[in-house]
Amino acid sequence: NDFPEKVAVQLNDTHPTLGISELMRQLMDLEGMAWDEAWKIVYNTFGYTNHTVMPEALEKWSVPLMSHLLPRHIQIIFE
């Protein structure tokens, strides 16, 4: 529960944002935490900055691709 006091992750732009669902996955699936407990830790761990204003520079992955490559992550994202 003191993870956010020891770790801070700053996400810049869109590509590293999978880190949010990955930490949720680890906390819930590997550490056995409930959603609310895991989300509180994730919420207090990550910061986000987007310096990109041009739509063509924003990274996008299709839902079918994400579902194929990272099915658990897509479950967490949609939840």
C-alpha positions in Angstrom: 0.0 0.0 0.0 3.0 2.3 0.4 4.1 1.7 -3.2 3.2 5.2 -4.4 5.3 6.7 -1.6 8.3 4.8 -3.0 7.6 4.9 -6.8 6.5 7.6 -9.1 6.0 7.0 -12.8 5.6 9.9 -15.2 4.0 9.0 -18.6 4.8 11.3 -21.5 2.5 11.1 -24.5 0.5 8.0 -25.4 2.8 5.1 -26.0 3.8 4.3 -22.4 0.2 4.4 -21.0 -0.1 0.6 -21.1 1.9 0.8 -17.9 -1.3 1.7 -16.1 -3.1 -1.5 -17.1 0.1 -3.5 -16.6 0.4 -2.4 -13.0 -3.3 -3.0 -12.4 -2.8 -6.6 -13.8 0.2 -7.2 -11.6 -1.5 -5.9 -8.5 -4.8 -7.8 -9.1 -3.6 -11.0 -10.8 -0.2 -11.5 -9.1 -0.7 -9.8 -5.7 -4.4 -10.7 -5.3 -5.6 -7.2 -4.7 -9.2 -6.1 -5.3 -9.9 -3.6 -8.1 -10.4 -0.6 -5.7 -7.3 -1.2 -3.7 -5.2 -1.7 -6.9 -6.7 1.4 -8.6 -5.9 3.6 -5.6 -2.2 2.5 -5.8 -2.1 3.0 -9.6 -3.9 6.3 -9.4 -1.3 7.6 -6.9 1.7 6.2 -8.8 1.2 7.5 -12.3 1.3 11.0 -13.7 0.6 11.9 -17.3 1.7 14.6 -19.6 0.9 14.9 -23.3 3.0 17.3 -25.3 1.6 16.2 -28.6 -1.3 18.2 -30.1 -1.2 16.8 -33.6 -3.7 13.9 -34.1 -1.3 12.0 -36.4 1.3 11.9 -33.7 -1.0 10.2 -31.2 -0.4 6.5 -31.1 -3.4 4.3 -31.6 -3.8 0.5 -31.3 -6.9 -1.2 -32.6 -9.1 -3.1 -30.2 -8.8 -6.3 -32.2 -5.0 -6.1 -32.1 -4.9 -5.3 -28.4 -7.4 -8.1 -27.7 -5.1 -10.6 -29.6 -1.8 -9.4 -28.1 -2.8 -8.3 -24.6 -6.2 -9.8 -23.7 -6.0 -9.3 -20.0 -4.9 -5.6 -20.5 -7.9 -5.0 -22.7 -10.2 -6.5 -20.1 -8.8 -4.1 -17.5 -9.0 -1.1 -19.8 -12.7 -1.8 -20.6 -13.5 -2.5 -17.0 
